[in-house]
Amino acid sequence: MTDDFIFSQSALQDYEDCPRRFELRYLREVEWPALETSPALEHEAAMLRGQDFHHLLHQHALGVPAEALAATISDAEVRTWWENYLSWQSVHLPAERHPEMMLTAPIAGSVLMAKYDIVARMPDSTFLIIDWKTGRPPSKAKLASRMQTIVYPYVLSRAGAWLNGGVPLSAEMIRMSYWYATTGETIDFSLTSDQLDSHEERLVSIIAQISERFEFPKTQELWRCRFCSYRSLCERGIEAGDMNELDDEANGADELIVDLDQIEEISF
Ligand code: SF4
């Protein structure tokens, strides 16, 4: 691994899911264009809808009037999401919003990066991280264990002082919400200083493990391979897993969040 490698929640999540996938994607930078899910058209349409929706929200956060943006929406599902978003944000988000913000923080001799959809300064002087999601909501317990739920608040606590007049943000000042376009509802997380310490411990331990590692084994959880673009390279099958199985928590699919942000972060 090069000295200038920048860790992100996507990279760490890939490592947690399958060390081999982390190696292929981030160390060897292998592009293997297999579909992650099937049917292909359904998958592609879901990706495009998610992409369009994120673009709309970004433009709105930058000040483009809602009416002008609404006039550009032709997809009925995106229109429903947009209406859910408009009514939710008007009640829950204050005027001070920082969209598409990227922060980095040093950790364990490396750099950790987080790319936020929005960080909002709330009237009670807390800071709310919002992540827009267009997939189906997983359970809160699954989300709590995702690297994104750990990395985003951690990086904000270490690199967000400039948002607070130069005063570092305490754990209690940071909250995170995943907002789901399909339901217009959020799954919310607050933070304590003990949790922040244990997040840091976990991050330091994973980064140290990766940095010292020479071999990156394939996951033993074979179901993950069905939704992984490297499966033919790894000789773990040819056909993509069915997108509809993403709803089935019993086979672990609850963890397979079709996450546009993650894809954007990877391309970054
Ligand atoms: S196909 Fe399976 S073993 Fe290979 S990188 Fe993907 S998840 Fe890992």
Residues whose N, C-alpha, C, O or C-beta is under 5 A from the ligand:
A	BS01	SF4	C18 R20 R21 K218 T219 R224 C225 C228 Y230 R231 C234 R236
